[in-house]
């Protein structure tokens, strides 16, 4: 089993890549709202990703879950209360997305986006609790494992909460690719089966 | 007919070419996607290994862990469901070990003097945040006359911020640091980390320290709750001795006494440099351990028995020599032996305090 430092740096790189994808997706979405060419490019990209998006999202959820278990079970980082809430939202995604991929079920985006809508703001709130005193004062976490103290902080902003948020957002982007990509090429069909 | 058949064949061929092209495009997309993912993973691994192999790994001494001799009965495990705490009235065990810095002997024993014993783990973020704060307080003279000893426990070379000696040197920790054994003998003797079922190893050591996030925003307040109030894990039990308002009252009363002696008021309730050398709470002079907690933490804890102004919670006559009271025993009302508002001067930094 690799050391904590190596593992943290590994997840740091993955987090930065996820963040980059999310930012590019956000910018592209905004551009698509105002430019037909950008919209065409976004749809084309989404269509290219869509056949693999459920599998990719499952990989993201699995890696995030394994990372979470690594930190708590191997590194000894006892999860705080807010960490547990995020785990409750992230862990089921491994099963939900895995089953959806096996069943070629594209409708899973409706379920997954609910998890993302809950999980991402939760992670953002936890990240703010770690950094903004006003948020920390409103939390009622325990003394022994306070939510206010991150186990590590990389590049001045990447903590476990930020990593979790990046994971949720990346899964959300992939699910949106599923919807956009499939509907672009199958406008009349219900998005319930994977073409690939 | 020939032309019609030809057109039909062309159309079929065209559709086939389009389907082949679409399939090829899908294959390319899939290849690019998974290839890109593989590249990301490989780059992540390379970056992780290279970045982790940097020269920031400090050199460990030969004493990061060392055997610790325990003399005396280990404190009983803390049980939050029991009241009073089973440790009440028990004498803390003597710990004999060596310094993580240089292997010189370090001893922790009940000696009738104010002491603070701090259990820290190098990988524990709460400890990492707490220790610099205590160093600042030490620089202000808050611990003058108080015997402070850290015990580096939970040491694991595969965990972050290893070794503890380098970490504590880096933060200029000015007090002795005893190395705990790989079996966590010292922590176990103080029943730290073994308090919860299934947590015999001091993974639990990370719990119970002063909340660094709170410490970062709140002024620390020195609260001496009597003899051998065990630090850390039992902080909730110890702090539960008094309601926050009451602790405040105790500090203010001590300040008032000091003010009369020094001719200056004590309007500000927080620790400041001007209190250099003072142990604000007079009974601290006979405390074996000093617990530093923030008012905010106290505010989160349930109040237990109230300590009245005249409660002799530190009456030396109550206990035999070398016998110490811990936790709520200190809050039991007793005969009046000391008026906290009698103008008694808080002890100066270098003064020896006789029991």
Interface residues (C-beta under 8 A of the other chain):
Chain A: X2 X3 X4 X5 X6 X7 X8 X9 X10 X12 X13 X14 X17 X48 X49 X51 X52 X56 X59 X75 X76 X78 X130 X133 X136 X143 X144 X145 X146 X148 X149 X150 X151 X152 X196
Chain B: X25 X26 X29 X30 X32 X33 X34 X37 X40 X41 X43 X44 X45 X47 X48 X49 X51 X52 X123 X125 X126 X129 X158 X159 X160 X203 X204 X206 X207 X208 X211 X212 X213 X214 X217 X235 X236 X297 X300 X301
